[in-house]
Amino acid sequence: MVYKPYSAEWHRKRFLKEALDAYFDDYVDVETIRKDIYDILQSRANKAHEEYDRANQLSDSLKN
């Protein structure tokens, strides 16, 4: 996909390309790349879940 230069989308794609290029330039095994992506996604999901729990706790305390 082609994005307008220097837009937020353009920068995100550039950052992702640079990260993938670093993996490939270092000849990192595809399985390692997959595991790293999974770990990053899992960390993000865990953080989101913690924030959701905190918001629910606050909401519950406001009801009482």
C-alpha positions in Angstrom: 0.0 0.0 0.0 1.3 3.5 -0.8 0.8 6.2 1.7 1.2 10.0 1.6 4.8 10.8 2.4 5.4 11.6 6.1 1.9 10.7 7.1 1.4 8.6 10.3 0.7 5.6 8.1 3.8 6.1 6.0 5.9 6.3 9.2 4.4 3.1 10.6 5.1 1.2 7.4 8.6 2.6 7.3 9.3 1.5 10.9 7.9 -2.0 10.3 10.0 -2.3 7.1 13.1 -1.2 9.0 12.5 -3.7 11.7 11.9 -6.6 9.3 14.9 -5.5 7.3 17.0 -5.7 10.4 15.9 -9.3 11.0 16.6 -10.3 7.5 19.9 -8.5 7.3 21.0 -10.4 10.4 19.8 -13.7 8.9 17.5 -14.3 11.8 15.5 -17.6 11.5 11.9 -17.1 10.4 10.7 -19.0 13.5 12.5 -16.5 15.7 10.9 -13.6 13.9 7.5 -15.3 14.4 8.1 -15.8 18.1 9.2 -12.2 18.6 6.1 -10.9 16.9 4.0 -13.2 19.0 5.7 -12.1 22.2 5.1 -8.4 21.3 1.5 -9.1 20.6 1.1 -11.1 23.8 2.6 -8.3 25.9 0.3 -5.8 24.3 -2.7 -8.0 24.9 -1.7 -8.5 28.6 -1.3 -4.8 29.1 -4.7 -4.1 27.6 -6.2 -6.8 29.8 -4.7 -5.2 32.9 -6.0 -1.8 31.9 -9.4 -3.3 31.3 -9.4 -4.9 34.7 -8.4 -1.6 36.4 -11.2 0.3 34.6 -13.7 -2.4 35.7 -12.5 -2.2 39.3 -12.9 1.6 39.3 -16.3 1.3 37.7 -17.4 -1.2 40.3 -16.1 1.0 43.1 -18.1 3.9 41.7 -21.3 1.9 41.7 -21.0 1.2 45.5 
